[in-house]
Amino acid sequence: MPQTKFKYITVTAVIVANMVGTGVFTSLGFQLLDIQSGFALLLLWILGGLTALCGAISYAELGATLPRSGGEYNFLSQIYHPAAGFVSGWISMSVGFAAPTALAAMTFSAYFTSSLFGDVPNFVEQLIAVSLLLLLSVVHSSNHRNSGRTQTIFTTLKVAVILLFILAALIVVEAPQPVSFLPTSSDVQIVTSGAFAVALIYVSFAYSGWNAATYLSSEIENPQRALPLVLISGTSIVTLLYLGLNFVFLYTTPMDSMIGEVEVGAIAARTVFGELAGGLFGLALALLLISTVSAMTMAGPRVIQVVGEDFPKLSFLGRKNSSGIPARSIFLQSTIAIVFIISSTFESVLVFAGFTMALNTFASVLGLFVLRSRKPDLARPYRAFLFPITPLIFLGVTGWTLTFTILERPVEVLFSFGVIIVGLIFYYITSSQTKDSNEK
């Protein structure tokens, strides 16, 4: 029986759902602690979107040139060394997808229970989060049709709710906030400050996920043609949504009420529509987060799968069911995410997870230059738009963020390097075992 593959609209939905998660509904409150300029705050989201778009354009060439599932694992293995790819896969397996998936599931549970029941015991929230994760794991481990339909439906719902909120808020608000979105002389100091760099880290986290389609390359119809369109269009859609949301938050809601707060979306909704609507928006946000959990449950296990395909000792991870779905990898990632949910320690992991994943993308985009230099004659169905400007923009902004994180958050960075070192050790143990078995 021929195996069906994901269509363009499904993979675009994966990108949008991966990116639009908890970040855009929580970041503004932390940014407002040090920045109260409307211009500077919107500039953060523009800069974050531009960086993500430049990364997507670079990945479009890499994905079209090296069209195999696995994302950075595939790129780094082929461009640098299998060890680099294994470490990338190790990060994705242990932290990169499981922790954000757990965070999204727990945030869904928190919004869902608070909107319908108010305060509930912690174990009830954990039970709901685990139940959502298990349900989506069953759906995505069945076949491409069920998996794709589920993802498309929930992502369409997510975009529709966000657009409805933006339009309704602009129509209903009677007294806009006295905030200027035009640059002033003081904005120069803000944009060049350390506070702006810290805020950009939050924005970068909110934009993470633009590379999700490359984890599904082998399961996309005509990947050489579809990947560039998917990566660029998905990232562009999310950038516009983010700008619209943050403009509405600042335009309709007093900054003082959002400073340091996590649920800025619900606060804005209550300010504009009243208490009842605020609760309804909290419920709507919970529904939106289903697509985020769903997208990560689709994309992340493909990394585990290709690691299993390449390393005989881990071959059980690479096996697919009759529909071509890596069901074992899906349930492995969900199991790790459930551990995070039950232990409730994953939030402390997110800072160093973000750093290590940024290293992954930085090394991959840098690999675009390496690949062009080493293999200039390799078939490239798509070439990065405005090369080398676009990848250099991504490398410059991401490199600056990584450097700032090393200087300001050395403890989390040390943990990140610890994860990388453990991955390298595990690679050499696994690869040596593979060589020994081959020799026998």
Secondary structure, DSSP 8 states (H G I E B T S, - for coil): -----B-HHHHHHHHHHHHSSSHHHHHHHHHTTT---HHHHHHHHHHHHHHHHHHHHHHHHHHHHS--TTTHHHHHHHHT-HHHHHHHHHHIIIIITHHHHHHHHHHHHHHHHHHHTSS--HHHHHHHHHHHHHHHHHHHTT-HHHHHHHHHHHHHHHHHHHHHHHHHHHHH-SS--S---S--HHHHHHHTSHHHHHHHHHHHHHHTTTTGGGGGGGGBSSHHHHHHHHHHHHHHHHHHHHHHHHHHHHHHS-HHHHTT-S-HHHHHHHHHH-HHHHHHHHHHHHHHHHHHHHHHHHHHHHHHHHHHHH-GGGGGGS---TTS--HHHHHHHHHHHHHHHHHT-HHHHHHHHHHHHHHHHHHHHHHHHHHHHH-TTS--SS--TTTTHHHHHHHHHHHHHHHHHHHH-HHHHHHHHHHHHHHHHHHHHHHHHHHHHHH-
